[in-house]
Amino acid sequence: MLKFNCRNTDSVIIGEENGLDLAQEFDRYGDKIAEIIKSLNQRKDKPEQNLQWMNLGYNEETVWYVKEFASMVERRFDNVLVLGIGGSALGGLAVTEAILKPYWNLLTPEQRNNYPRIFFLDNIDPDSISALLEILDLKKTLVNVITKSGDTVETMSQYMIIKDLMEKELGDDYRKNIVATTDKKMGILRQLADQEGYKIFFVPDDVGGRFSVFSSVGLVPFALVGLDIDKIINGIKDIDLELKSTDIRQNIAAQGALIQYLMDTKKGKKLSVMMPYSNRLKYVSDWYVQLLAESLGKKYNRNGEQVNAGLTPIKAVGATDQHSQMQLFNEGPNDKLITFVRVENFDKELQIPKIFEYTGIGYLGGKTINDLINAEADSTRVSLTDNSRPSITITIDKIDEYNVAQLLYLLEVQTAIAGELYNINTFDQPGVEDSRNYTYALLGRAGYEGSAQNIKEKMASL
Ligand code: PA5
């Protein structure tokens, strides 16, 4: 299980100006938190509540289908190419980067146990797409096109380019190299996938993109590269039981959410830093940035009042950022709550040889890089505390499917509870619609002619 340490947000440790009286706040908000957790669990099975992600640990049927598909295509492909953006890419990227052996795509097939390399496009940069297409042998590539809405412009343009190339290279057989993940009923990809006869996986109803990592959106790519998806599911199931507790003292997601909320509303900590001390968890920060920003950044609350809620997420990685952002974190504006993720046991132990004993670096000899990175994590936490900077530390025993799944699920539940405390809709994203509509207009999509004129006039005057 994960360890969650929030002592460094307590006023006893960092002083009253920046810290919270945790015991008092847990008492004061205990009933409210219990009500929120009860309500989330009561609403989760109801349609249009967008809470079906809370059931993904119990979706045995999907797990079965995903495993069956993965075993059918095993050893047929050298590459998996995931087309998607935002919630349709970031979870997959975060989990595969964390669990697969580092530099996976540079390993030989034997070193990868003959599982394929994996690439996520997650953008529409013409140079990087072209460069990747020069590297990949499309005959040996399985393309997983993922879009819940089925018409996201970035994903569908990636798909159109690649489908066309594949058809030219593979003839009719290209269809065997494409698998679609999309909504059951709606969207253009759903229609096309049926028409083309692709294998299809469905994103369950009421699971939004940034909460979809444990649906087929993530599970398909995970299984294709040999991750143990049973362990992922068991991780979620086990922590889900704990996160259903209505007692804030027993529920670390509730504690994290309340601390985030109070640090923002009472102590002015509007920035939220995610800082794992592990390169393999770097993309967990990218995933979390989207989760936090899109979920809590809202203009209106549920009563229709303008609140402009939200915490600005910041990505950092230890120890690298000790030589970059840490100066700011420690001495700049005291407006941040930092979440550290610390790994107790790395897969490898790397010994520092006992050389240069006659110099100032001699003390390092005989230690391990493992000792060093965790000593840096601890010393940074303490020095931030000395400067009255609040931080939370989540410790995972080791990086594997079980623990990483628990970490992500914890952050999802924490974000959902925080959304309830802010009284906002955690699961919509109206703020991205305007620019999406302008893009449609600029590219001449039918029905957007009025907006096209409007944006052209605005662009000319800006
Ligand atoms: O969290 C979300 O809902 C968004 O970030 C979506 O994941 C993103 O916009 C991609 O949407 P879609 O899966 O419909 O292509």
Residues whose N, C-alpha, C, O or C-beta is under 5 A from the ligand:
A	BS01	PA5	I85 G86 G87 S88 I146 T147 K148 S149 G150 T152 G208 G209 R210
